[in-house]
Amino acid sequence: MPLPTLKSKLPMLRTSAVRMLEAKAGATPMERGSAWMAKRQRVAERFGWRCAACGLALMPGRMSDGRSFWQCDHIVSREQGGSNDESNLQPLCTTPCHEAKTAQEAAARLARGSYDSKPNPGTAHE
């Protein structure tokens, strides 16, 4: 005797409704894990644990929303062909310096007619 089944009340997922994360052609791949964290530490040490833009001391830890107090920023963005080399990295305090640079880059993408005014989800390193 077959067992009765429950019908799902959840709508079917349409693949067209899910934003696909794609690497842009020519973009430098994102680094992750312990190698990235060690590089991030070296960059902060090179700048004397100060924001490259405003000079404020960088704080360890995370803000209440989970973001790091500072970001290891690509001077020339990966999207524009910038490398993950330490010479292309700078520490920026998340607020306001990194947020301002990100907004400026988004405005430049919009002016160029790039596909999206938002940065790639993986561009802000922690």
N, C-alpha and C positions, 0 to 999 in steps of 0.2 A: 504494500500500500504506500503510495507516494506521500511524502510529508508536505504540508502546505507551506508556501513561501510568502514572505512579506514583500510587498511592492515598495520600492523606494519612493519617498516623497521629495527626494533631492533632484533638482534639475540636472540634465545631462550636461557635462562639461564640453563646451565647444572649443576646439583648439584655436579658432580664430579670435576668441575672447581672451586668450592668454598671451601676454606680451612675451615674446621670445627674446632672450638675452643673446645678442650676437656680438662677436668681436668685430670691430671695424677693420677693414682691410688696411694693413700697414700699422695698426696699433700695436704697441709693445705689450706683451702679455703681462698680467698682474702677478706679482710675487706674493706668496703667502707663507705662513708657518714660521718656524723658528729662524730660518735664514732671513726672512723679511724683518722679524722683530729685532734681530741682532743688528741689521743694517740701520733700522730706524733708531736704535740706541746710539750707534756710531754717529749718525747725522746730528742728533740732538747734542751729543758731546762736542762735535766739531763746532757747533754754534754756541757752545757754552750754556746749554739748556735755556736758550732765549729764543723768542719768536724772531724769525728773520725779518719780518715786516715792522713790528712795533717795538721789539726789544724787551717785552715783558718776560718774566721768568716763566718757564713751562712747568705746569703742575702735573704730577703723576696721577694716575687714577682715572675715574670716569665721572661724567656729569649724571644727574638724576635720570636723564633720558637714555643713558647707556653709551653715549658717545664719549670718546676720549677727549680730555681737555685740550689736546693738541693733535695735529695731523702732520704726517710726513708727506709733504706736497711735492709733486713733480713740477719743477720750474717750467719746463716745456712739457706740456701734457703728453701722456702716452698716446692719446688719440691723434696728436699732431706729430707723432714720431719720436717723442722724447723717450729717453732710455731710463732704465731702473738704476743706472750708475749713480753712485753717491754724489758725484759732481752735479747731477741734475735734481737733487733732492734738497729740500729745505724744511725746517720745522716751522709750522705756523700755528698760532693759537686758534682753536676752532672758532671761537667767537671773539672778535669780529673778523679777524684777518682771513682765515680760510674760507669762511662763508662769503666774504666780499670778493675774494679771488674767484670762487666758484660761480658767483653771480655774474661777474665780469666775463668769464669764459662762456657761460650760457648765453649772454647777450651777444657775444661775438659769433657763436654758433648760429644763433637766430639770424643775425645779420648776413651770414654766409649762406643762409638757406639750408643749413644742416637739417637732418631728418628729425631732430628732437631738440627742444630747448633745455632739457634736463641732462645732467651728466650721466655717464654710464654708471650703473649701480655700484660697480667695483672701483670707482676712481678715488674715492676717499679712503685713504689707508688709515688703519689704526694700529 
